[in-house]
Amino acid sequence: MVEYVYNSTSIEGNTLSLNETRLVLQEGITIGGKSLREHLDVTNQSAAIEYVDAFVKEKREIRESDILTLHRITLKGISDYWAGRYKTSQNRIVGSKHKTTPPYKVNGEMSNLVYNLKDNPIKFNPVELAAFAHHEIARIHPFVDGNGRTARLVCNLILMRNGFPPVIIRTKDRAKYFDCLEKAHFGDLKAFADFIGRRVEESLILYLSAFAKTTKNNELLPLASLAMETQYGQEYLSLLCRRGLLPATKINNVWHSSREEIENYVQMVKHRNIGIGKKSQ
């Protein structure tokens, strides 16, 4: 929860560090030199996650009012007038060529989004549906502020109600995240769905490792440690992780995998000849 709040707010410009975010959320400490807005930003996201948790337990369909509630929680005390309200003037996405939905069309497009989430006429799988919902909120940009935070919350709400763990979009992946969103704005939703899918895979590996009995083979280790035991260098293994060829997850921003996954990759290379390089000598 702390990592999610830190990364989701940091992507939007919040300057609280991961440890400072933890102190605010778990110890109730006020950080000197940081603005009230930044403190409210992280406490609001924590409250929004609690709302998502409660929603998932209710096992009901997503309503437009739920999205508005998540936005209301996100902006509580930051911009009370606009919290839970749609925009009334045209806005834009900084750095994007995409033109957001005009205010007079927002109600209709948000209603259509909720319909698509309920009936799923395109027959998206849960991960694709979560990516679709995130992108639609980003594309429409229905709010004056808080669009990204709300989109990520709705994305996780859909994943969690379908039995997946929540995902974290890390600040260090910000450029890739925005690039995939931009591609989706112009018709390539697959690139963004793949990006969300990678985050889901990372979360699944981390969650499953917590439940499985730890052995020498399935223990999660930093790539630097694994590289010392294989023919592959750390940079090569990192490349495999980024390309989705080696199942891995990030712990404290460091890629971790297991001996078992390395061996699976070695066997896959032997059978499919898909290697992308050798360890430099």
C-alpha positions as a printed NumPy array, in Angstrom:
array([[  0.   ,   0.   ,   0.   ],
       [  2.796,   2.397,   0.879],
       [  4.625,   1.645,  -2.372],
       [  1.437,   2.103,  -4.396],
       [  0.643,   5.458,  -2.784],
       [  4.224,   6.668,  -3.145],
       [  4.485,   5.786,  -6.832],
       [  0.99 ,   6.903,  -7.844],
       [  1.441,  10.332,  -6.255],
       [  5.086,  10.667,  -7.289],
       [  4.134,  10.183, -10.952],
       [  1.949,  13.28 , -10.57 ],
       [  4.755,  15.371,  -9.047],
       [  4.497,  14.709,  -5.301],
       [  7.991,  15.108,  -3.786],
       [  7.548,  12.958,  -0.657],
       [ 10.065,  10.093,  -0.695],
       [  9.055,   6.463,  -0.154],
       [ 10.192,   6.583,   3.481],
       [  8.469,   9.932,   4.069],
       [  5.271,   8.485,   2.583],
       [  5.555,   5.561,   5.003],
       [  6.025,   7.905,   7.964],
       [  2.958,   9.946,   6.991],
       [  0.734,   6.894,   6.469],
       [  1.94 ,   4.549,   9.22 ],
       [  3.202,   6.937,  11.896],
       [  1.053,  10.002,  11.243],
       [  4.155,  12.193,  11.095],
       [  4.152,  15.549,   9.284],
       [  7.225,  16.021,   7.1  ],
       [  8.899,  19.416,   7.445],
       [  9.3  ,  21.429,   4.254],
       [  6.546,  19.521,   2.44 ],
       [  3.242,  21.137,   1.498],
       [ -0.171,  20.335,   2.988],
       [ -1.318,  19.262,  -0.471],
       [  1.439,  16.644,  -0.688],
       [  0.442,  15.223,   2.701],
       [ -3.249,  15.163,   1.725],
       [ -2.342,  13.575,  -1.576],
       [ -0.871,  10.479,   0.081],
       [ -3.47 ,  10.164,   2.851],
       [ -6.261,  10.503,   0.276],
       [ -4.793,   7.749,  -1.876],
       [ -4.585,   5.5  ,   1.162],
       [ -8.264,   6.18 ,   1.875],
       [ -9.113,   5.502,  -1.782],
       [ -7.404,   2.104,  -1.587],
       [ -9.531,   1.29 ,   1.471],
       [-12.601,   2.156,  -0.613],
       [-11.392,  -0.187,  -3.38 ],
       [-10.854,  -2.983,  -0.83 ],
       [-14.377,  -2.545,   0.52 ],
       [-15.826,  -2.413,  -2.996],
       [-14.164,  -5.676,  -3.99 ],
       [-15.677,  -7.433,  -0.976],
       [-19.178,  -6.287,  -2.025],
       [-18.862,  -8.147,  -5.365],
       [-21.064,  -5.759,  -7.353],
       [-20.915,  -4.012, -10.7  ],
       [-18.95 ,  -0.769, -11.083],
       [-21.183,   2.285, -11.271],
       [-20.365,   5.761, -12.483],
       [-20.893,   6.965,  -8.923],
       [-18.045,   4.69 ,  -7.774],
       [-15.611,   6.404, -10.142],
       [-16.83 ,   9.788,  -8.916],
       [-16.398,   8.642,  -5.31 ],
       [-12.794,   7.58 ,  -5.962],
       [-12.156,  11.005,  -7.478],
       [-13.864,  12.735,  -4.557],
       [-11.602,  10.91 ,  -2.105],
       [ -8.546,  11.711,  -4.258],
       [ -9.149,  15.478,  -4.138],
       [-10.59 ,  15.752,  -0.626],
       [ -9.123,  18.817,   1.089],
       [ -7.072,  19.58 ,  -2.029],
       [ -9.831,  20.882,  -4.282],
       [-13.16 ,  20.29 ,  -2.57 ],
       [-15.154,  22.171,  -5.203],
       [-13.988,  19.879,  -8.017],
       [-13.82 ,  16.675,  -5.971],
       [-16.256,  14.212,  -7.558],
       [-17.28 ,  16.661, -10.307],
       [-16.653,  16.573, -14.036],
       [-14.809,  19.411, -15.746],
       [-16.72 ,  22.331, -17.247],
       [-13.925,  23.678, -19.458],
       [-11.534,  22.088, -21.934],
       [ -8.329,  20.642, -20.5  ],
       [ -5.313,  18.959, -22.006],
       [ -2.643,  16.385, -21.238],
       [  0.757,  18.043, -20.917],
       [  3.199,  16.624, -23.46 ],
       [  0.508,  14.76 , -25.424],
       [ -0.838,  15.388, -28.921],
       [ -4.162,  13.902, -27.879],
       [ -7.155,  16.248, -27.581],
       [ -9.235,  15.334, -24.545],
       [-13.019,  14.988, -24.618],
       [-14.923,  18.323, -24.631],
       [-16.862,  18.976, -21.404],
       [-20.302,  18.624, -23.028],
       [-19.466,  15.042, -24.101],
       [-17.979,  13.846, -20.807],
       [-21.205,  12.57 , -19.217],
       [-22.055,  10.505, -22.274],
       [-18.578,   9.019, -22.661],
       [-18.258,   8.162, -18.966],
       [-21.681,   6.465, -19.066],
       [-20.516,   4.522, -22.119],
       [-17.351,   3.489, -20.252],
       [-19.396,   2.091, -17.368],
       [-21.625,   0.215, -19.852],
       [-18.522,  -1.336, -21.452],
       [-17.193,  -2.362, -18.046],
       [-20.492,  -4.046, -17.205],
       [-21.322,  -5.82 , -20.485],
       [-17.778,  -6.088, -21.922],
       [-19.024,  -6.258, -25.55 ],
       [-15.475,  -6.589, -26.953],
       [-14.882,  -9.573, -24.63 ],
       [-11.711,  -8.238, -23.038],
       [ -9.998, -10.503, -20.52 ],
       [ -9.697,  -8.949, -17.007],
       [ -6.219,  -7.476, -17.606],
       [ -7.261,  -5.986, -20.95 ],
       [-10.446,  -4.616, -19.371],
       [ -8.45 ,  -2.959, -16.59 ],
       [ -6.102,  -1.401, -19.164],
       [ -9.09 ,  -0.305, -21.271],
       [-10.746,   1.409, -18.287],
       [ -7.511,   3.156, -17.299],
       [ -6.977,   4.372, -20.849],
       [-10.561,   5.573, -21.299],
       [-10.386,   7.726, -18.169],
       [ -7.021,   9.117, -19.304],
       [ -8.358,   9.689, -22.838],
       [-11.565,  11.401, -21.731],
       [ -9.73 ,  13.291, -18.962],
       [-13.073,  14.032, -17.297],
       [-11.723,  15.892, -14.274],
       [ -9.937,  19.172, -13.715],
       [ -7.332,  17.342, -11.607],
       [ -6.748,  13.784, -10.399],
       [ -7.361,  11.958, -13.692],
       [ -4.257,   9.751, -13.503],
       [ -4.713,   8.793,  -9.852],
       [ -8.376,   7.953, -10.454],
       [ -7.533,   5.929, -13.575],
       [ -4.966,   3.829, -11.679],
       [ -7.441,   3.206,  -8.853],
       [-10.149,   2.035, -11.276],
       [ -7.582,  -0.156, -13.045],
       [ -6.744,  -1.889,  -9.766],
       [-10.393,  -2.115,  -8.746],
       [-11.108,  -4.144, -11.901],
       [ -8.067,  -6.352, -11.422],
       [ -8.825,  -7.051,  -7.771],
       [-12.504,  -7.856,  -8.333],
       [-11.31 , -10.449, -10.858],
       [ -8.935, -12.097,  -8.391],
       [ -5.676, -10.406,  -9.405],
       [ -3.389,  -8.554,  -6.989],
       [ -3.167,  -4.769,  -7.352],
       [ -0.424,  -3.43 ,  -9.596],
       [  2.085,  -0.662,  -9.002],
       [  3.144,   1.617, -11.852],
       [  6.504,   2.818, -10.618],
       [  7.878,   6.305, -11.048],
       [ 10.965,   4.964, -12.83 ],
       [  8.611,   3.492, -15.488],
       [  6.883,   6.857, -15.967],
       [  8.27 ,   7.505, -19.464],
       [  7.275,   4.032, -20.716],
       [  3.883,   4.374, -19.026],
       [  3.095,   7.67 , -20.736],
       [  4.475,   6.442, -24.055],
       [  2.152,   3.408, -24.014],
       [ -0.789,   5.607, -23.02 ],
       [ -0.022,   7.935, -25.923],
       [ -0.011,   4.972, -28.319],
       [ -3.389,   3.922, -26.934],
       [ -4.75 ,   7.437, -27.524],
       [ -4.04 ,   6.897, -31.219],
       [ -5.438,   3.396, -31.558],
       [ -2.816,   0.989, -30.183],
       [ -4.445,  -0.258, -26.982],
       [ -2.386,  -3.467, -27.16 ],
       [  0.816,  -1.633, -26.212],
       [ -0.825,  -0.28 , -23.062],
       [ -2.522,  -3.606, -22.236],
       [  0.885,  -5.3  , -22.525],
       [  2.357,  -2.68 , -20.181],
       [ -0.351,  -3.334, -17.572],
       [  0.054,  -7.081, -18.133],
       [  3.749,  -6.853, -17.236],
       [  2.866,  -5.049, -14.022],
       [  0.306,  -7.76 , -13.214],
       [  2.955, -10.428, -13.777],
       [  5.338,  -8.643, -11.406],
       [  2.664,  -8.455,  -8.712],
       [  1.666, -12.099,  -9.159],
       [  5.258, -13.267,  -8.771],
       [  5.643, -11.236,  -5.58 ],
       [  2.333, -12.421,  -4.107],
       [  2.815, -16.073,  -5.019],
       [  6.331, -16.075,  -3.579],
       [  4.843, -14.967,  -0.257],
       [  2.514, -17.998,  -0.174],
       [  4.813, -20.666,  -1.583],
       [  7.274, -22.578,   0.589],
       [ 10.66 , -21.045,  -0.123],
       [ 13.23 , -23.393,  -1.629],
       [ 16.646, -22.892,  -3.136],
       [ 15.102, -22.989,  -6.614],
       [ 12.148, -20.628,  -6.167],
       [ 13.774, -18.1  ,  -3.805],
       [ 13.58 , -14.579,  -5.222],
       [ 17.093, -13.203,  -5.668],
       [ 18.551, -10.024,  -7.207],
       [ 19.685, -10.448, -10.81 ],
       [ 23.261,  -9.651,  -9.739],
       [ 23.274, -12.795,  -7.579],
       [ 21.688, -14.948, -10.277],
       [ 24.131, -13.701, -12.896],
       [ 27.024, -15.104, -10.87 ],
       [ 25.542, -18.597, -11.249],
       [ 24.735, -18.544, -14.969],
       [ 26.246, -17.892, -18.379],
       [ 24.27 , -14.656, -18.563],
       [ 25.339, -11.247, -17.302],
       [ 23.221,  -8.996, -15.079],
       [ 22.498,  -6.52 , -17.89 ],
       [ 21.342,  -9.342, -20.158],
       [ 19.027, -10.72 , -17.473],
       [ 17.656,  -7.229, -16.868],
       [ 16.931,  -6.921, -20.587],
       [ 15.077, -10.234, -20.504],
       [ 12.966,  -8.947, -17.604],
       [ 12.103,  -5.713, -19.406],
       [ 11.112,  -7.653, -22.529],
       [  8.97 , -10.06 , -20.555],
       [ 11.076, -13.108, -21.461],
       [ 12.139, -13.764, -17.864],
       [  9.425, -13.662, -15.169],
       [ 10.602, -11.213, -12.515],
       [  9.399,  -8.634, -10.047],
       [ 10.892,  -5.465,  -8.594],
       [ 11.61 ,  -5.264,  -4.89 ],
       [ 12.857,  -1.836,  -3.786],
       [ 13.332,  -1.02 ,  -7.498],
       [ 15.681,  -3.984,  -8.033],
       [ 14.728,  -6.817, -10.394],
       [ 14.381, -10.195,  -8.647],
       [ 13.872, -13.622, -10.211],
       [ 14.694, -17.209,  -9.251],
       [ 16.998, -20.043, -10.248],
       [ 13.911, -21.921, -11.384],
       [ 12.919, -19.16 , -13.818],
       [ 16.474, -18.909, -15.134],
       [ 16.489, -22.643, -15.833],
       [ 13.092, -22.391, -17.545],
       [ 14.486, -19.649, -19.779],
       [ 17.575, -21.734, -20.62 ],
       [ 15.362, -24.646, -21.655],
       [ 13.135, -22.351, -23.714],
       [ 16.174, -20.991, -25.566],
       [ 17.336, -24.521, -26.358],
       [ 13.963, -25.475, -27.8  ],
       [ 13.036, -22.224, -29.557],
       [ 16.408, -20.605, -30.199],
       [ 15.162, -17.18 , -29.025],
       [ 18.271, -15.945, -27.209],
       [ 19.079, -12.252, -27.67 ],
       [ 22.754, -12.289, -26.794],
       [ 25.512, -13.89 , -24.756],
       [ 27.3  , -12.865, -21.606],
       [ 30.255, -10.677, -22.505],
       [ 33.599, -12.201, -21.663]])
